[in-house]
Amino acid sequence: MENKKKLVYITRKEHFNAAHRLYNPKWSDEENESFFGKCANKHFHGHNFDLYVTVKGIADENTGMVMDLKKLKVVIQHFVIDKLDHMNINEDVDFMKGKLASIENLVVEIWAQLEPHIENGKLHAVKLYETEKQFVEYFGE
């Protein structure tokens, strides 16, 4: 029987609540409202986000794990959730300063926050649900 090591994908799900406004400062209020609709509301709007972080790797011979999921939870909490939960993405989140607060930009920036802190594996995907019907995925490309 062949004892070939297998690539495994592990995923941790987290949740946070945050507000944002889709607004391009280069456009007039009318242009923003025309393109973004209610999402351009100057009073912002909120979402209950679900975040899925997937790490890939070979399970360690001694632990049987790619990465300890408890450690992954701590990394996600410290570098992402603590910065986003109950915050205004446009105004309060350091890694989103100067960026349009779209879910696409947010998922890319979440990747940048997490990637340097992944141990014993490689960040494979970050999936962010803005609503139950819409989400984005990013694979670091």
Buried (B, 14 or more C-beta within 10 A) or exposed (E): EEEEEEEBEBBBEBEBEBBBBBBEEEBEEEEBBEEBEEBBBEEBEEBEBBBBBBBBBEBEEEEEBBBBEEBBBEBBBEBBBEBBBEBBBBEBBEBBEEBBBBBEBBBBBBBEBBEEBBEBBEBBBBBBBBEEEEBBEBEEE
